[in-house]
Amino acid sequence: MINLNGGLGRWAIGAVTLVASTAVAVGVSAAPAQAAAPRCNAVAFIPYIHGGGGQLEVPVYRTSGSNSLLCVMSYGDRGDDVSQLQWTLNYCYGEGLSLDGDFGSRTKSALIRAQKREGIGADGIYGPQTAQALRFPWIPYGGCRET
């Protein structure tokens, strides 16, 4: 009979507990934020809340009259939301993209450079983390500000 109050028994219980908790931790993983967010589908002017007034022009997910910054764009997407991202990358990050509304390889590469500049994961996908890190055109004052 093994003495579970000390020696090898205590080590064995600790090892079983560690393995069991590791299995639970590995089995339950959070999905990436991009996976949960809807596709961007519009452009909106949102109030700049960090002082100084004005508005920021940003891509959003619009539904039933409300706008959410927590949306996703990636390679292959098309639309006004992509054109706005291209404008932001040109105006705030010095890129030279055509404002064609096509999220192609040049837009993806420009977004990766902006993500690196802001110190976030640089995957070329516009998602909630990117929306919160990028700087956007500040209307009507000029310049760029974070959301």
C-alpha positions in Angstrom: 0.0 0.0 0.0 1.3 3.5 -0.9 1.4 6.1 1.8 -0.4 9.1 0.2 0.5 11.5 3.1 4.1 11.9 2.0 7.0 10.6 -0.1 6.2 9.1 -3.5 2.4 9.3 -2.9 2.5 13.1 -2.5 4.6 13.4 -5.7 2.2 11.1 -7.6 -0.9 13.1 -6.6 0.9 16.3 -7.6 1.9 14.8 -11.0 -1.7 13.5 -11.6 -3.1 16.9 -10.7 -0.6 18.7 -13.0 -1.4 16.4 -15.9 -5.2 16.7 -15.4 -5.1 20.5 -15.1 -2.8 20.7 -18.2 -5.3 18.5 -20.2 -8.1 20.8 -19.2 -6.1 23.9 -20.1 -5.2 22.5 -23.4 -8.7 21.3 -24.2 -10.3 24.7 -23.6 -8.8 27.3 -25.8 -10.2 30.8 -26.7 -10.9 31.5 -30.3 -9.0 34.4 -31.9 -10.9 37.7 -31.6 -11.1 37.9 -35.4 -13.0 34.7 -35.6 -15.8 36.1 -33.4 -16.1 39.5 -35.0 -18.3 40.1 -38.0 -17.0 41.4 -41.4 -16.7 45.1 -41.7 -19.4 46.4 -44.1 -19.5 50.2 -43.8 -17.6 53.4 -42.8 -18.7 55.7 -40.0 -17.6 58.9 -38.3 -17.2 58.3 -34.5 -16.6 61.0 -31.9 -13.0 61.4 -30.8 -13.3 60.8 -27.1 -9.8 61.5 -25.9 -10.1 65.3 -25.9 -10.1 67.9 -28.6 -13.4 67.0 -30.2 -13.8 66.1 -33.8 -14.4 62.7 -35.3 -12.5 59.7 -36.6 -13.4 58.1 -39.9 -13.3 54.3 -39.4 -14.4 51.0 -40.9 -17.3 49.4 -38.9 -19.8 46.6 -38.9 -23.2 48.3 -39.3 -26.5 46.7 -38.3 -29.9 48.2 -37.5 -28.4 51.7 -37.2 -25.6 50.8 -34.8 -21.9 50.7 -35.6 -19.2 48.4 -34.1 -15.5 48.9 -34.5 -15.0 45.2 -33.7 -15.1 43.9 -37.2 -12.8 42.1 -39.6 -11.4 42.7 -43.1 -8.8 40.5 -44.9 -7.3 39.6 -48.2 -10.0 39.3 -50.9 -12.6 41.7 -49.3 -14.0 44.5 -51.3 -16.0 47.6 -50.4 -16.1 51.2 -49.0 -14.7 49.9 -45.7 -11.6 48.6 -47.6 -11.3 52.0 -49.4 -11.4 53.7 -46.0 -8.7 51.4 -44.6 -6.6 52.2 -47.7 -7.2 55.9 -47.1 -6.1 55.5 -43.5 -3.0 53.6 -44.5 -2.1 56.4 -47.0 -2.9 59.4 -44.8 -1.7 58.1 -41.4 1.0 55.7 -42.4 2.5 57.2 -45.6 1.5 54.3 -47.9 0.7 54.9 -51.6 -2.2 52.6 -52.2 -4.9 53.1 -54.8 -8.3 53.7 -53.2 -9.9 50.9 -55.2 -11.7 49.1 -52.4 -9.9 45.9 -53.1 -8.1 44.3 -50.2 -5.3 42.8 -52.3 -1.7 42.0 -51.7 -0.6 45.7 -51.5 -3.2 46.5 -48.9 -2.3 43.5 -46.9 1.5 44.4 -47.0 0.7 48.0 -46.0 -1.4 46.8 -43.1 1.3 44.5 -41.9 3.7 47.5 -41.9 1.2 49.6 -39.9 0.6 46.8 -37.4 4.4 46.4 -36.9 4.7 50.2 -36.4 1.9 50.0 -33.7 3.6 47.1 -32.0 0.8 44.5 -32.4 0.7 41.1 -34.2 1.4 41.7 -37.8 -0.8 39.3 -39.7 -2.3 41.6 -42.4 -5.8 41.0 -41.1 -7.8 44.0 -39.9 -9.6 42.9 -36.7 -10.5 44.3 -33.3 -6.9 44.5 -32.0 -5.9 46.4 -35.2 -8.9 48.7 -35.0 -7.9 49.6 -31.4 -4.2 50.2 -32.3 -4.3 52.0 -35.6 -4.5 55.8 -36.0 -7.3 57.1 -38.2 -7.9 60.4 -40.0 -9.1 63.1 -37.5 -11.9 65.1 -39.0 -12.0 68.2 -39.4 -8.7 68.9 -37.6 -6.3 66.9 -39.7 -3.7 64.5 -38.5 -4.4 61.0 -37.1 -5.6 59.8 -33.7 -6.2 56.4 -32.1 -9.7 55.2 -31.4 
